[in-house]
Amino acid sequence: MSCQVLAPDVQPCVWMAAGLIRYWICDRDFDCEACPLDVALRDRGTHPYDPEHAHPSTLPVETPKDRLYAPGHTWVQPRWDKGEGTCRLGLDAFAAAIIGAVSCVHPHAPGRRLERTDTLCDLELDSGILHPRSPVRGRVVGCNPTLRAQPCRVVSQPYGDGWIVELAEVDPEELLSLSGPEAGRVHADGDLTVFRREVARRLLGEPIWEECAHDEDHAWTDLRSLFGTTAYLSLLRRFIH
C-alpha cells in the first residue's frame, strides 16, 4: 500500500528531484540564492551559510536614468539633448545576463525603416538565433561598429559599447508608452523571479539529472548544458522580444 507524500500542488525542491536528498519542500518560491540548503549543496559545505552575506535574491539589475525600457528587455536612449535628434537602442541588463555568449550581431543597415515590434537585430548564439524587437518606430541611421569585431559587447557592456542601432525620426509620443528607470528595474526583477521559477520547474522533470547528479565535475550552473540548446533558446524567447 502506498500513500501520497506531497500534495498535487506542491513543488519539491530541485535537489530532491535530483535524488540527492529524500525530502524537502521548497518554501521560497524557487529563490535558490536565498536558500541555505542550496548554498550548502552547491558549495559542498566549503562555505558555511551566512544569512547576512547570502547571495542576493535578485540580480543587481542596472537601469540607467538616461533611458527608457520596454517589456521585451530593450532600452531606448533619446539623444536630443546632445543635438543629434536620434535615439540609441540596446539590450537591458536582465537580457544580457540570461543570454550569455553571443557569437555575432546582425543589425539592419542604415536607411531601413523599422516599425514597432520589427526585428531590431539578429543575435547569433550557440543555441540559435534570437530576435529582439524594436519598441519604437524609426529609421536606422547608424549601427554600432564595435559589435562587428566584438559582438560579446552587446551582453558584457549593454549600456555602454554594446548599444545596437541608432534611429532617427522617432515619434516622442511613442516614448510615453515605455517605462522609466524604476519601473524598468521592477519589471526586470519580476521577470527574474519568473525565469528562476521556470528553470526550477523544468529541471524537476529533466532526465539529465540522472546522468549528472553524482558528477562532481558537472557545471550545475550551465543551464544550456542542462536544458539543451533548443529548450534554452525557447526559454530566452519568452522574455526577450
C-alpha positions in Angstrom: 0.0 0.0 0.0 1.4 3.4 -0.9 0.4 6.9 0.2 0.9 10.3 -1.4 3.6 12.2 0.5 3.3 15.5 -1.4 0.1 17.2 -2.2 -0.6 17.6 -6.0 0.0 21.3 -6.0 3.3 21.2 -4.0 6.6 21.5 -5.9 9.5 19.7 -4.4 13.0 21.2 -4.2 15.2 20.6 -7.3 17.7 18.8 -5.2 15.0 16.3 -4.0 14.1 15.7 -7.7 17.8 15.1 -8.4 17.9 12.3 -5.9 20.4 14.0 -3.6 18.0 14.4 -0.7 15.0 12.4 0.3 12.5 15.1 1.3 12.4 18.9 1.1 9.5 21.1 0.0 10.5 24.5 -1.5 9.1 27.2 0.7 10.9 30.1 -1.1 9.2 30.1 -4.5 12.4 28.6 -6.0 14.5 31.6 -5.0 17.6 29.3 -4.6 20.0 32.1 -3.8 18.2 32.8 -0.5 18.1 29.1 0.5 20.8 27.8 2.9 20.2 24.2 1.7 21.0 25.2 -1.9 24.2 27.1 -0.8 25.3 24.0 1.2 24.7 21.6 -1.6 26.3 23.7 -4.3 29.4 24.6 -2.3 29.6 21.0 -0.8 29.9 22.5 2.6 33.1 24.5 1.9 31.4 27.8 2.7 29.1 27.9 5.7 25.8 29.7 5.2 25.7 33.2 6.5 22.3 34.9 6.1 23.9 38.3 6.3 26.2 37.6 3.4 24.0 35.3 1.4 23.6 35.8 -2.4 21.1 38.5 -3.2 17.7 37.2 -4.1 17.7 39.5 -7.2 20.3 40.4 -9.7 21.7 43.9 -9.3 19.7 44.9 -12.3 21.1 48.2 -13.6 18.7 50.7 -15.2 20.5 53.9 -16.1 18.3 57.0 -15.7 19.1 58.4 -19.1 17.0 55.9 -21.0 13.6 54.2 -21.2 12.7 50.5 -21.0 10.5 48.1 -23.0 8.8 44.9 -21.7 10.9 42.8 -24.1 14.1 44.0 -22.3 15.3 46.5 -24.8 16.1 50.1 -24.0 15.8 53.5 -25.8 18.1 56.4 -25.1 16.9 59.7 -26.5 19.9 61.8 -27.6 18.1 65.0 -28.4 19.8 66.9 -25.6 23.1 66.2 -27.4 21.7 67.9 -30.5 21.7 64.7 -32.5 17.9 64.2 -32.8 18.3 60.4 -32.6 17.7 57.5 -30.2 20.1 54.6 -29.4 18.7 51.2 -28.7 20.1 48.2 -27.0 19.5 45.3 -24.5 18.9 45.8 -20.8 21.0 44.1 -18.1 18.5 41.3 -17.5 18.6 40.3 -21.1 22.4 40.4 -21.2 22.6 38.3 -18.0 20.4 35.4 -19.3 21.7 35.4 -22.9 25.3 34.7 -22.1 27.7 34.3 -25.0 26.9 36.0 -28.4 28.9 35.0 -31.5 27.6 37.6 -33.9 25.2 40.6 -34.1 23.4 41.4 -37.4 21.6 44.8 -37.2 19.7 46.4 -40.0 21.7 48.5 -42.4 21.3 52.3 -42.3 18.3 53.5 -44.2 16.0 50.7 -43.1 12.6 51.9 -41.7 11.6 50.0 -38.6 8.1 49.7 -37.3 7.3 48.8 -33.7 7.9 45.1 -33.0 10.1 44.8 -36.1 13.3 42.8 -35.5 16.0 45.1 -34.1 18.8 42.7 -35.0 19.7 39.0 -35.2 21.8 37.7 -32.3 23.7 34.5 -33.1 24.1 32.3 -30.0 25.5 28.8 -29.7 21.9 27.7 -29.3 20.4 29.5 -32.4 19.2 32.9 -33.4 17.5 35.4 -31.0 15.4 38.3 -32.4 15.0 41.2 -30.0 12.5 43.7 -31.4 12.3 47.5 -31.7 9.9 49.1 -29.2 9.6 52.2 -31.3 9.3 53.2 -35.0 12.2 55.0 -36.7 14.8 55.0 -39.5 18.1 53.3 -38.9 20.9 55.9 -39.3 23.7 54.0 -37.6 24.9 50.7 -36.3 27.4 50.1 -33.6 30.7 49.3 -35.4 32.3 47.8 -32.2 29.9 44.8 -32.4 31.4 43.7 -35.7 34.7 42.7 -34.1 33.4 42.3 -30.6 29.8 41.0 -30.6 30.2 40.0 -27.0 30.0 43.7 -26.0 26.2 43.5 -26.6 26.0 41.5 -23.3 29.1 42.5 -21.5 28.5 46.2 -21.8 24.8 46.5 -22.7 24.6 50.2 -21.6 27.9 51.2 -23.0 29.8 50.0 -26.0 27.2 47.3 -26.5 24.5 49.5 -28.0 23.0 48.1 -31.2 21.5 50.7 -33.5 20.7 54.4 -33.7 17.3 55.6 -35.0 16.1 58.9 -36.4 12.5 60.1 -36.9 11.3 58.6 -33.6 8.0 60.0 -32.5 8.3 61.4 -29.0 4.7 60.3 -28.3 5.8 56.7 -28.7 8.3 57.1 -25.9 5.5 57.7 -23.4 4.5 54.1 -23.6 7.9 52.9 -22.3 8.9 52.6 -18.7 11.2 54.8 -16.7 14.3 53.5 -14.8 12.5 52.5 -11.6 9.6 50.8 -13.4 12.1 49.1 -15.7 14.0 47.7 -12.7 10.9 46.4 -11.1 9.8 44.7 -14.3 13.3 43.1 -14.7 13.2 41.9 -11.1 9.8 40.4 -11.7 10.9 38.6 -14.8 14.0 37.3 -13.0 11.7 35.6 -10.4 9.6 34.1 -13.2 12.8 33.0 -15.0 14.2 31.3 -11.9 10.9 29.6 -11.2 10.7 28.3 -14.8 14.3 27.0 -14.6 13.4 25.1 -11.4 10.2 23.6 -12.8 11.9 22.4 -16.0 14.8 20.9 -14.1 12.4 18.9 -11.9 11.5 16.8 -15.0 14.8 16.7 -16.8 16.3 13.2 -17.3 19.7 14.7 -17.4 19.6 14.8 -13.6 20.1 11.1 -13.6 23.3 11.5 -15.6 24.9 14.3 -13.6 23.5 14.1 -10.1 26.7 12.3 -8.9 29.1 14.0 -11.3 31.3 16.3 -9.1 32.8 17.9 -12.2 29.5 18.9 -13.7 28.8 22.6 -14.1 25.4 22.8 -12.3 25.1 26.5 -13.3 25.4 25.7 -17.0 21.7 26.0 -18.0 22.4 25.3 -21.7 24.0 22.1 -20.8 21.2 21.0 -18.5 18.4 22.2 -20.8 19.8 21.5 -24.2 20.3 24.4 -26.7 16.8 24.3 -28.2 14.9 24.3 -24.9 17.1 27.1 -23.5 16.6 29.2 -26.6 12.9 28.8 -26.3 13.1 30.0 -22.7 15.1 33.1 -23.8 12.4 34.0 -26.3 9.8 34.1 -23.6 11.5 37.1 -22.1 13.4 38.8 -24.9 11.1 40.1 -27.6 
